[in-house]
Amino acid sequence: MKRASDAEARTIDADIGARIRAERESRGWSLTDLAERASVSRAMIHKVERGDSSPTANLLAKLSGAFGLSMSTLIARAETGQGRLLRREDQPSWTDPQTGYVRRHVSPRSDMPLDLVRVTLPHGREVPMPASAYAFLRQLIWVLEGELVFVEGAARHEMREGDCLELGPPTDCVFRNESARPCVYAVAVLSGR
């Protein structure tokens, strides 16, 4: 998979930051309002909105949950144009600076309440997601390559290539790759946008 250059990464961070600010302002929320709703620091949100800091997957999940959006929708609103066809080279890709987790938004931006995302999780890494990121949507996880351990509250799901899991009621979750090679999985997100 092609890696974004430093300049491209800064542009993506700036686009995501601008989208977070637009979502916050469209709701009439202050930085403090968003910080309280997302349970993150006001200073961190300010840095992300200015493009001075690369948000982690966990932070984006908390912010999108506070907005009542999926992380996929938040990123798509920042980076994709309208249209029925989204070519591979135009699919926005974002890398978590903390874990190296790569998230590529596959589906075109449209009125459909479905988003498709392709994720590559490096070996030995994990990405926690708060329950708030799942409170308003339904998801399926389909392992395309490798192995994924998905911890859903107290339940541990050990998934191999080809396995597909429907997420249960909202709870804190962890995507974990305990294997020695990268894991690639698809996430289908159905929301009530």
N, C-alpha and C positions, 0 to 999 in steps of 0.2 A: 504494500500500500504506500502511495506517495505521501511523504511527510511534508507538512507545511513549513515554509521557510520562517525565519524569525519575523520578517516583515509581514508575511501572511498571517502568522499567529497574532501579531499585534493588531492587525486589521480585524480579525475575527473577534478578539477580545474587545476592541472598541465598538464593533457592531453589537455584540451581546450586551455590553455595558449601556449603550444607547437604547437598546430595546428594553432593558430592565428599567431604565429611567422613564422611558415612554409609558411602559405599563404602570409604573408607580404613579406618575403624574396624571395619567388618564383616569385613575381612581381617586385622585385628590389626596393621595397619601404623602405624608412627609417621610424623610429618611427614617425618623424615629418610629413612625407607624409601621413601615415595612419591616424594620429591625425587630419590633415586638411581635409582629405576625409570623415572621420567619424564624424567630429565635436565633438571630445572628447579630453581630455587632454593627452598629450604625457606621462606624469607621470603615469596616470591610465593604459594606454596600457602597459607600462613597468612593472607595478606591476602584471597585469594579465598574461602577457607573462612569467614572472618568477614564477607564481603560488603563489604569495604572497597575492593576493586579489581575492575573489570570484566575478566574473562578474555578474552584474544584467542582467535581461532579456532585458532591454532597451539598455544597453551597447552592449550586444551581437547582438542585432538587428542592431544597428548602424554600428558595425564592419562588420557583414556579408553583410550588404547593400553596404558598401564601397568596399568589395571584389566582389560584384555581385553574391553573394550566398544567399540562404535562410538560416535562422538560423538553420533549421533542417539539411541542408547539412553540415554546419560548424561543428555542434555537431557530426553528423554521421561520418564525416571524422576523428574526434578526437577519437571516441570510438567504432566504429563497424568494424568488419571484413567483408570480401567479402563472398558471398554465397546467395543462394535463400531462405533459411530458417533462420529466426532470432527468436529463442525461447524467450518466455516471460522473463525468468531469465537472458538472455543475452542482452535484449533491454536496451540501455543506458538511464539512468534517470538523470535529472539535476534539482536541486532546486534553485530557485532565492533566494539569501540570504536576500533580502530586503522585499519580499512579501510572501514567502513560496509557490509561484507558482511552480508546479512540471510538468516538461515536459519530456515525455517518447517517445523516437523515436521507432516507431512500425515497420516500413518497413525495409526489408533487404537493405544493401548497394548494389546497382546494377547500371547498365547503364540506367535503366528506369528513365524518367524525372519526377517521382512521389515520393513524400515522404508522409508518414502518421505519424501523431504525436498525442499523447493523452495527454491532459493537464488537470490538476486539479488546479482550482483557488479557494483559500480559501474565505470564506464569508467576506464581507467588504473590499476586496482588489481590486486593479486595476493595470494593467500593460500597460503603454503607449508604442506604437511602432511608430517609425518615418516612413514617407513615403518611405524613401530610402530602407527600409526592404521589400517593395512590388514592387519596380520599375521594376523588371525583371521576375516576376512570377505571376501566377494566383492561387487563393486559395478559398477553400470552408471551412466553419465552420459549424460543425454539433454538436448540443448540445445533449449529451448522458444522463446527469443527472443534475437536478437543473435548474437554470436560469442564463442567461448571457445577459448583456447589452453591445453591441458592438457599440462604437461611431466611426463613419467613417467620418472624416471631420465634416460637419454640420449635418449629418444624425445620428439619434439614432435608433438602432435596438434592440428591446426588444425581446429576444429569450427564448423559453421554451424547455423542453425536446422534442426531435424529430425534432425541427426546424433546417433548413439548409439554410445558406446564402452564396451566391457567392459574394466575395469582388469586389468592383468597381475599378475605376482607382486609382493609388497610391495617398494616402493622409495620413496625420498623423492620427493614430487610437488609441483607448483605449479599452482594454478588461476590463470589470468591473463586479464584482459580488456584487450586492446590496442586495442580499437575505441573509437569516440567516443560510444557509447551503452551503457546498462546491458545486462548479459547475464543472462538468467534460464535456469536449468537445473534439472532434476530429478535426484536421486540415489536409486537403488534399492539398498538395502543388504541383503544376505543374510548372516546370521550363524548360527553354531552354538549360540547362547545355550543 
